[in-house]
Amino acid sequence: MGSVTVKNLIKQYDGVMALNNVNLEIQEGEFFALLGPSGCGKTTTMRCIAGFEKPTNGEIFIGKQKVNDIPANKRNCGMVFQSYALFPHLDVFQNVAYSLNIKELEKRGPGTKIKTYARMINKKLAKSPPEIEKKVMEILEYVELAPYRNRLTSELSGGQQQRVALARALAMEPAVLLMDEPLSNLDKKLRNSMRATIRKIQLDLGITTIFVTHDQEEAMSMADRVAVMKDGDVIQLGTPTELYSNPKSAFIADFVGSSNIFKGSVIGQDGERSIVQLDGFQIRSTSIPKNKEVEVVIRPENIEIALGEEHPGDDILEGKVLMSTYLGSIVRYDVEIGPYIVMVDTTYQSGKSVYPPGANVKLTVDPEKVFLL
Amino acid sequence: MKMLKRFDGHSLIKALIVLFFIVFLVVPLFSILIVSITGVPINVFGSLVDPETFKSTIDAFKNSSLEFYKSIASKSGYLSALMNSLELSLLVSVVVVVMCLPIAYGIARTKMPFKKTLTALCTIPLIVPTFIAANAFIVMFGRSGWVTYIYESLRGNGLLINPSSMIGIAMVQVFFFFPYALWPMVAAFKLSDITLEEGSQNLGAKNWFTFAFVTMPLALPGLISSALLIFTVSFSDFGTPIILAPKDLNLIVVEAYREIAGFFNWAGAAILTVIMVVVAAFFFCLQHLFTKGKSYGTVSGKPKKQKIIKNKWLTRTIAGYTCLVVLVLLLAMISVLLQSFATTWGVGVLPDGYTMANYQAVFSSSFENVTNSLILASGALVLSVVIATFVSYFVVRQNASKLDFMTTVPLVVPGIALGIALIQTFNTAPLQLTGTATILIIAYTIRRLPYMVRSTVGTMRSIKQDIEEAAVNLGASRLTAAITVVGPLMIPGIAAGSILVFITVIKETSVSILMAPAEWAPMSLAIFQNILRGEYYTAAAMSIILVVLVLVLQAIATKLSKGDA
């Protein structure tokens, strides 16, 4: 087990900057997510840690050891590939046993060596020694794949293949577990249950895990901490709740959960609150603006919605429902206010009716939940 | 230290492969070009190690001129050889395309009777080396051939067709090269979409009109490309002319062979070699241009559907015509088979008597040739497997496009030209290899490597890089990953490619006849020598053994490739 430290990591491909001074400190036993849109450098960062890419500059430590000059096959980072990269010519058992066989190759004499090579090519050629047999079966039981030990990986379902890939990486008892978009090939339902499985295994084993994803929901629901990347930079790093409730930029506010983002300018103060002028109305916020020109960020669930005649109180905006989308537990309204279309989420209580398109509604926002960025 | 580290196993192997190509392909072709202007043999490798040789090479350069090229025009032999060869290739390529038109159309677009059987029989020529086919035509149409016998008893005097003439050579090439054009042409006829043809009919066009103005124009690039392919194949063919060409018919391949094997005329052989390579390369490139355009036209997401013609009159006519073509092939092969069992075969439809003695003779006195063929083919197989595997790794994983190009160069070098180039380069110290099995195996390997590389590159592309990375990630070194993961996954591609190499090496004529030393004579050389000596019956028996061997291997290859799918 080990911590992972990335210092001033820079990676250039033919002069194009892929990573621009990335710094990360990942604690031992932490579940750490690298989140960002495609091309942001998250996979490159992971591949540098795994040793598949040579950094142009910067240092990488696993535990206390600097690994820049250690080849990929000696770094002891178990990796789960996006495509799973299972060995198609080997069965489930031999896939999982692969790293154990490699260790066998290193320590014993020529006889064992030949036998090991033989069973890595085709299991019929040689039998596995009892200690490997025992260890692999333990892991297979753990991921609930013991009955499938003799199957070829092509004969398994997507979820099962995913678990083989995970088991294969865990079998080497890696210092760090690296997962590259491991759930992107699964359907939604399976993805949700695999999230739980992966998180449970990670907590059980207390293994330091770096998880690359472009799916913010995945990162937020699984990780202890999330680093959001964009254009080769880490633009914000924090726990999921920090990122959600205190986004440092409009990009993060939009990428991590959905947000209403409007451009406006600060025109005055009302006690601790700043008054922001938008096109046609004003809005108040408790957050402290850095500039005069600001981006107003409001989460859809922080807006309350009521029919025109029902709602008393301050900070009322009047608008018209354009569309209502029933999403099960919540209802999403698109409300037209002047030139803006505002997203509003309300929890749906069964029996209550949904406001129809065209309905005149009033919106209220707590100034404490309006961010000025 | 850093330099040393970067020069790891991979780059060492890559350097060795590049060196192999430079030594055995680039330098020989280059030095034959030099010989063609200096007029005397030069020793490239000797010049590198020995100052004395270097000096004489420089002297040779001082005397170099384009004199020898001018002599082509004056020395009428070379010019007429080139003209005759071009005429033959033109004739063959036009006739093949015209002959194949109905067959290709029948296979692609009609429901003709016995389509499957006829299609299968159309592949016979692929397993028969042309010099065996040429000999078969002598058995049929020669002075004492059985067709001639029937012809004479029906009508009187002379030969129906003289096999030892331009027409005879063209006929053998037409019948035994047409499959190379047939399949591209079938594909070309499938280009035209049903919607286009129905559109044409909907506008009031008659069937023949639609065929002439819609189907044909769409197929035309494919037909031209097929003709160009046949042109190159016919131009490079050595087996047919060496058996059939009469003394007064000059063909460039035969002329080059005689210059080197008969007169040791290096200057002449070199000029002819350069001309051969240039012509073959030109038509090869031309054909590739056409193929490129064609494939561009066919790539589309929507599956094409052809209208299948069921008109009984038309399909039966086409099937009957195809039967006639196939019949010629079958009769040619049956003639060789009968000859192999014949005691003697004088003038008559059938041999005078039957015996196993010819086969006994082969097994008792010439069995060595069979084992030689197998050993040489195995050698070429091993060498090409090793080279092709690494080449495909570098091409796919490291984008080694120069290496990729280098492995396709042998496609444009006619066998006889490669042979002459290799003999010239390696017949003196320090690398005296001419007349050894080694150089023969290397020649076979270079000639067939392009096919092997195509096969292995295809398989390598299907192995995703992350599978290899996964092995490395799990602790395997690059070498261990190659042995345990990449290797096993490559096996189907290697197997398919290596059987192809094995078959073509056994069939190989030009390089074998030109380069094989007596103690390593393969079957093809033995058959050739038997024919020259007039031992036709043992030649026939050995031919049948060769064809059966190829047939068996082909069957195994088909079974293997079906197993993958």
Interface residues (C-beta under 8 A of the other chain):
Chain A: A50 F52 P71 A72 N73 K74 N76 C77 G78 M79 F81 Q82 S83 A85 L86 F87 P88 H89 Y98 S99 I102 K103 L105 Y117 M120 I121 N122 R168 A169 M172
Chain B: K464 D466 I467 E469 A470 A471 V472 N473 L474 G475 A476 S477 R478 T480 I483 T484 V485 G487 P488 L489
